[in-house]
């Protein structure tokens, strides 16, 4: 869902154009106070904020930014921008956000793999050494072998080379 914060006369036409372009519902509010209430009640993928409202109510705009969550904030001047430009700016901002999220996920995954690599190697080596003990009871051997196999499986799932 996308939230438009504007008092522009073309707000409804803009919301309809956004819905056609994004297949997401677009809601309109004319005040920052109402926008903050809506942001607390529901999750939005983007918040398009009319710059003319920012100039008239700078203190109120902070409330919106505090509750924006993961939504992409887009500031645009509805007075000088056509509907097509609003839709283009929204699409570009959402594309940038999706790209940033993808990069963040890759980074998080790589960081996790790097952090677990040493631990997984130590666990496998400890299991291998324990399995070489001649006086190991059969029950203990089975449990250590299971731990070893689980460590191998986890290494494989994380994409860590052996």
For each residue, the residues with C-beta under 8 A, 3 or more apart:
1: 24 25 26 27 42 43 44 45
2: 18 22 24 25 26 27 44 45 46 47 48 90
3: 26 27 28 29 35 38 39 44 46 47 48 71
4: 11 14 15 18 26 27 28 29 48 50
5: 29 30 31 32 35 47 48 49 50 53 64
6: 11 14 28 30 48 49 50 52 53 78
7: 11 30 50 52 53
8: 11 14 50 52 78 79
9:
10: 13 14 78 83
11: 4 6 7 8 14 15 28 30 78
12: 15 16 28
13: 10 16 17 83
14: 4 6 8 10 11 17 18 26 78 83 86 87
15: 4 11 12 18 19 26 27 28
16: 12 13 19 20 26
17: 13 14 20 21 83 84 86 87
18: 2 4 14 15 21 22 24 26 48 86 87 90
19: 15 16 22 23 24 25 26
20: 16 17 23
21: 17 18 87 90 91
22: 2 18 19 26 90 91 94
23: 19 20
24: 1 2 18 19 45
25: 1 2 19
26: 1 2 3 4 14 15 16 18 19 22
27: 1 2 3 4 15 38
28: 3 4 6 11 12 15
29: 3 4 5 34 35 38
30: 5 6 7 11 34
31: 5 34 35 53 57 60
32: 5 35 36 53 57 60 61 63 64
33: 36 37 60 63
34: 29 30 31 37 38
35: 3 5 29 31 32 38 39 47 64
36: 32 33 39 40 63 64 66 67
37: 33 34 40 41
38: 3 27 29 34 35 41 42 44
39: 3 35 36 42 44 47 64 67 68 69 71
40: 36 37 67
41: 37 38
42: 1 38 39
43: 1 69 70 71
44: 1 2 3 38 39 47 68 69 71
45: 1 2 24 70 71 72 94
46: 2 3 71 72 73 74 90 93 94
47: 2 3 5 35 39 44 64 68 71 72 73 74
48: 2 3 4 5 6 18 74 76 86 89 90
49: 5 6 53 54 61 64 73 74 75 76
50: 4 5 6 7 8 53 54 76 77 78
51: 54 55 75 76 77 78
52: 6 7 8 55 56 77 78 79
53: 5 6 7 31 32 49 50 56 57 61
54: 49 50 51 57 58 61 75
55: 51 52 58
56: 52 53
57: 31 32 53 54 60 61
58: 54 55 61 62
59: 62
60: 31 32 33 57 63 64
61: 32 49 53 54 57 58 64 65
62: 58 59 65 66
63: 32 33 36 60 66 67
64: 5 32 35 36 39 47 49 60 61 67 68
65: 61 62 68 73
66: 36 62 63
67: 36 39 40 63 64
68: 39 44 47 64 65 71 73
69: 39 43 44
70: 43 45
71: 3 39 43 44 45 46 47 68
72: 45 46 47 93 94 96 97
73: 46 47 49 65 68
74: 46 47 48 49 89 90 93
75: 49 51 54
76: 48 49 50 51 81 85 86 89
77: 50 51 52 80 81
78: 6 8 10 11 14 50 51 52 81 86
79: 8 52
80: 77
81: 76 77 78 85 86 89
82: 85 86
83: 10 13 14 17 86 87
84: 17 87 88
85: 76 81 82 88 89
86: 14 17 18 48 76 78 81 82 83 89 90
87: 14 17 18 21 83 84 90 91
88: 84 85 91 92
89: 48 74 76 81 85 86 92 93
90: 2 18 21 22 46 48 74 86 87 93 94
91: 21 22 87 88 94 95
92: 88 89 95 96
93: 46 72 74 89 90 96 97
94: 22 45 46 72 90 91 97 98
95: 91 92 98 99
96: 72 92 93 99 100
97: 72 93 94 100 101
98: 94 95 101 102
99: 95 96 102 103
100: 96 97 103 104
101: 97 98 104 105
102: 98 99 105 106
103: 99 100 106 107
104: 100 101 107 108
105: 101 102 108 109
106: 102 103 109 110
107: 103 104 110 111
108: 104 105 111 112
109: 105 106 112 113
110: 106 107 113 114
111: 107 108 114 115
112: 108 109 115 116 158
113: 109 110 116 117 158 159 160
114: 110 111 117
115: 111 112 118 119
116: 112 113 119 120 154 158 160
117: 113 114 120 121 160
118: 115 121 122
119: 115 116 122 123
120: 116 117 123 124 151 154 155 158 160
121: 117 118 124 125
122: 118 119 125 126
123: 119 120 126 127 147 151
124: 120 121 127 128 148 151 152 155
125: 121 122 128 129
126: 122 123 129 130
127: 123 124 130 131 144 145 147 148 151
128: 124 125 131 132 148
129: 125 126 132 133
130: 126 127 133 136 144
131: 127 128 136 141 144 145 148
132: 128 129
133: 129 130 136
134:
135:
136: 130 131 133 140 141 144
137: 140 141
138: 141 142
139: 142 143
140: 136 137 143 144
141: 131 136 137 138 144 145
142: 138 139 145 146
143: 139 140 146 147
144: 127 130 131 136 140 141 147 148
145: 127 131 141 142 148 149
146: 142 143 149 150
147: 123 127 143 144 150 151
148: 124 127 128 131 144 145 151 152
149: 145 146 152 153
150: 146 147 153 154
151: 120 123 124 127 147 148 154 155
152: 124 148 149 155 156
153: 149 150 156 157
154: 116 120 150 151 157 158
155: 120 124 151 152 158 160 162
156: 152 153 159 160
157: 153 154
158: 112 113 116 120 154 155
159: 113 156
160: 113 116 117 120 155 156
161:
162: 155
